[in-house]
Amino acid sequence: MPGYLGCLLIDADTEALLHADGVALRPPEEVLKVEVAAWRAVRRAAGEDVDEVITVAGERLFVSRPAEPTGRLFFVALCSTEHANLALVRLALQLGT
């Protein structure tokens, strides 16, 4: 997928990285903390029915989606802002591919 850099599976309760694939194998601790904080803040403000959270940091785009109904576990796709096809990334996460 153009612009795809990797994907993380994160536990929002413990801030633990459960799985990583692609170049995201060892993200800096700050990235984990920021993504967990963003995920928690949006879910707290909007309720439990949050479908996705999109954040941007420099040249990186982060698309987060729940991995299971409670939202405790969530996927974060890391992409290049310059080369990523956001619609394709969102579809791939939605389909679980």
Backbone as numpy.savetxt, mean C-alpha at the origin, in Angstrom:
# Nx Ny Nz CAx CAy CAz Cx Cy Cz
4.30 -4.93 -15.13 3.45 -3.77 -15.13 4.36 -2.53 -15.13
4.14 -1.61 -16.03 4.99 -0.42 -16.10 4.98 0.38 -14.81
6.14 0.73 -14.32 6.26 1.56 -13.13 6.12 0.82 -11.82
5.82 -0.47 -11.86 5.67 -1.26 -10.63 7.03 -1.49 -10.00
7.15 -1.21 -8.69 8.41 -1.39 -7.99 8.36 -2.51 -6.96
7.18 -2.86 -6.49 7.07 -3.91 -5.51 5.78 -3.82 -4.73
5.56 -4.81 -3.87 4.34 -4.85 -3.08 4.67 -5.33 -1.67
3.99 -4.74 -0.70 4.16 -5.11 0.70 2.85 -5.61 1.26
2.92 -6.52 2.21 1.77 -6.93 3.01 2.10 -6.52 4.43
1.27 -5.63 5.01 1.56 -5.04 6.31 0.44 -5.33 7.29
0.82 -5.59 8.54 -0.14 -5.73 9.63 -0.26 -4.36 10.29
-1.44 -3.74 10.18 -1.64 -2.39 10.71 -1.59 -2.35 12.23
-1.92 -3.44 12.90 -1.92 -3.46 14.36 -0.50 -3.46 14.94
0.38 -4.24 14.34 1.74 -4.37 14.87 2.78 -3.60 14.06
2.37 -3.02 12.94 3.28 -2.34 12.00 4.35 -3.28 11.46
4.02 -4.56 11.40 4.98 -5.56 10.93 4.85 -5.76 9.43
5.99 -5.89 8.78 6.04 -6.25 7.37 5.94 -7.77 7.30
4.85 -8.28 6.74 4.62 -9.72 6.70 5.18 -10.36 5.44
5.18 -9.60 4.35 5.69 -10.13 3.08 6.06 -8.96 2.18
7.05 -9.17 1.35 7.46 -8.15 0.38 7.88 -8.82 -0.91
7.63 -8.14 -2.01 8.05 -8.67 -3.30 8.53 -7.52 -4.16
9.39 -7.79 -5.10 9.96 -6.73 -5.93 11.08 -6.01 -5.21
11.35 -4.78 -5.63 12.44 -4.01 -5.02 12.08 -3.50 -3.64
10.87 -3.75 -3.19 10.43 -3.28 -1.88 10.81 -4.25 -0.77
11.78 -5.12 -1.01 12.10 -6.16 -0.04 12.45 -5.63 1.35
13.13 -4.54 1.44 13.49 -3.96 2.74 13.21 -2.47 2.72
11.94 -2.09 2.85 11.66 -0.65 2.84 12.17 -0.02 4.12
12.54 1.26 4.06 12.97 1.93 5.29 11.84 1.91 6.31
12.20 1.86 7.54 11.23 1.82 8.64 10.25 2.99 8.57
10.73 4.14 8.09 9.88 5.32 7.99 8.73 5.10 7.01
9.00 4.39 5.92 7.95 4.13 4.92 6.85 3.29 5.56
7.23 2.26 6.29 6.24 1.42 6.98 5.39 2.26 7.94
6.06 3.08 8.75 5.34 3.89 9.73 4.39 4.88 9.06
4.84 5.51 7.99 4.00 6.49 7.28 2.79 5.81 6.66
3.00 4.67 6.02 1.88 3.98 5.38 0.88 3.45 6.41
1.37 2.92 7.52 0.46 2.46 8.58 -0.30 3.65 9.16
0.39 4.76 9.41 -0.27 5.95 9.96 -1.32 6.48 9.00
-1.02 6.52 7.71 -1.99 7.00 6.72 -3.19 6.07 6.66
-2.93 4.77 6.66 -4.00 3.77 6.62 -4.92 3.92 7.83
-4.33 4.02 9.01 -5.12 4.16 10.25 -5.92 5.47 10.25
-5.28 6.57 9.85 -5.94 7.88 9.88 -7.14 7.93 8.94
-6.98 7.41 7.74 -8.09 7.43 6.78 -9.22 6.52 7.25
-8.88 5.35 7.77 -9.93 4.44 8.27 -10.65 5.03 9.48
-9.91 5.73 10.32 -10.53 6.35 11.49 -11.46 7.49 11.06
-11.03 8.29 10.09 -11.81 9.44 9.64 -13.00 9.03 8.78
-12.81 8.03 7.93 -13.84 7.67 6.95 -14.64 6.44 7.35
-14.23 5.77 8.38 -14.93 4.55 8.77 -14.22 3.32 8.25
-14.79 2.19 8.54 -14.16 0.92 8.21 -14.24 0.53 6.74
-15.06 1.23 5.97 -15.28 0.85 4.58 -14.30 1.49 3.60
-13.09 1.75 4.04 -12.09 2.35 3.16 -11.62 1.30 2.16
-11.71 1.66 0.90 -11.35 0.74 -0.17 -9.88 0.87 -0.56
-9.35 2.10 -0.51 -7.95 2.29 -0.83 -7.47 3.64 -0.33
-6.15 3.71 -0.14 -5.49 4.95 0.26 -4.33 5.13 -0.69
-4.22 6.32 -1.27 -3.13 6.62 -2.20 -2.30 7.74 -1.61
-0.99 7.50 -1.47 -0.08 8.52 -0.98 1.07 8.66 -1.97
1.68 9.82 -1.97 2.82 10.09 -2.85 3.95 10.66 -2.02
5.15 10.17 -2.26 6.34 10.69 -1.60 7.43 10.80 -2.65
7.70 12.02 -3.07 8.71 12.23 -4.09 8.32 11.56 -5.40
9.16 10.65 -5.85 8.91 9.95 -7.11 8.26 8.59 -6.89
7.77 8.35 -5.68 7.12 7.07 -5.37 5.64 7.27 -5.09
4.84 6.38 -5.62 3.40 6.35 -5.42 3.08 5.09 -4.64
2.27 5.22 -3.59 1.90 4.09 -2.76 0.39 3.91 -2.82
-0.06 2.76 -3.26 -1.49 2.45 -3.33 -1.76 1.33 -2.33
-2.58 1.64 -1.31 -2.88 0.67 -0.25 -4.31 0.20 -0.37
-4.51 -1.12 -0.20 -5.85 -1.73 -0.22 -5.90 -2.80 0.86
-7.09 -3.02 1.44 -7.21 -4.07 2.46 -6.97 -5.45 1.88
-6.31 -6.30 2.65 -6.06 -7.68 2.23 -7.14 -8.61 2.77
-7.89 -8.13 3.76 -8.97 -8.92 4.35 -10.02 -7.95 4.89
-11.22 -8.43 5.17 -12.35 -7.54 5.49 -12.16 -6.60 6.68
-11.40 -6.98 7.69 -11.26 -6.11 8.86 -10.31 -4.94 8.60
-9.50 -5.03 7.56 -8.54 -3.97 7.26 -7.28 -4.02 8.10
-7.18 -5.02 8.95 -5.97 -5.17 9.78 -4.75 -5.42 8.90
-4.91 -6.27 7.91 -3.84 -6.54 6.95 -4.14 -5.75 5.68
-3.09 -5.12 5.13 -3.30 -4.40 3.88 -2.07 -4.49 2.99
-2.35 -4.42 1.69 -1.31 -4.42 0.67 -0.92 -2.99 0.36
0.36 -2.78 0.07 0.83 -1.49 -0.43 1.63 -1.77 -1.69
1.16 -1.26 -2.82 1.91 -1.36 -4.07 2.77 -0.11 -4.20
4.06 -0.30 -4.43 4.99 0.80 -4.63 5.22 0.97 -6.11
5.07 2.19 -6.59 5.19 2.46 -8.02 5.98 3.74 -8.26
6.47 3.87 -9.45 7.12 5.09 -9.90 6.03 6.06 -10.34
6.06 7.30 -9.83 5.04 8.27 -10.24 5.16 8.62 -11.71
6.35 8.49 -12.26 6.58 8.86 -13.66 6.09 7.79 -14.63
6.21 6.52 -14.27 5.93 5.45 -15.22 4.71 4.59 -14.89
4.15 4.74 -13.71 3.05 3.87 -13.29 1.74 4.21 -13.99
0.99 3.16 -14.28 -0.38 3.30 -14.78 -1.26 3.06 -13.56
-1.75 4.14 -12.95 -2.49 4.03 -11.69 -3.72 3.14 -11.83
-4.42 3.24 -12.94 -5.62 2.41 -13.14 -5.25 0.92 -13.15
-4.16 0.58 -13.80 -3.72 -0.82 -13.87 -3.27 -1.31 -12.49
-2.57 -0.49 -11.74 -2.14 -0.85 -10.38 -3.35 -1.09 -9.50
-4.34 -0.18 -9.56 -5.55 -0.32 -8.75 -6.30 -1.59 -9.12
-6.40 -1.89 -10.40 -7.09 -3.11 -10.85 -6.36 -4.35 -10.37
-5.05 -4.37 -10.49 -4.27 -5.53 -10.06 -4.45 -5.77 -8.56
-4.45 -4.73 -7.76 -4.65 -4.89 -6.32 -6.07 -5.36 -6.01
-7.03 -4.85 -6.74 -8.42 -5.23 -6.52 -8.64 -6.71 -6.84
-7.99 -7.17 -7.91 -8.14 -8.56 -8.32 -7.22 -9.50 -7.55
-6.28 -8.92 -6.80 -5.36 -9.74 -6.02 -4.28 -10.39 -6.87
-3.92 -9.75 -7.98 -2.89 -10.32 -8.84 -1.57 -9.64 -8.65
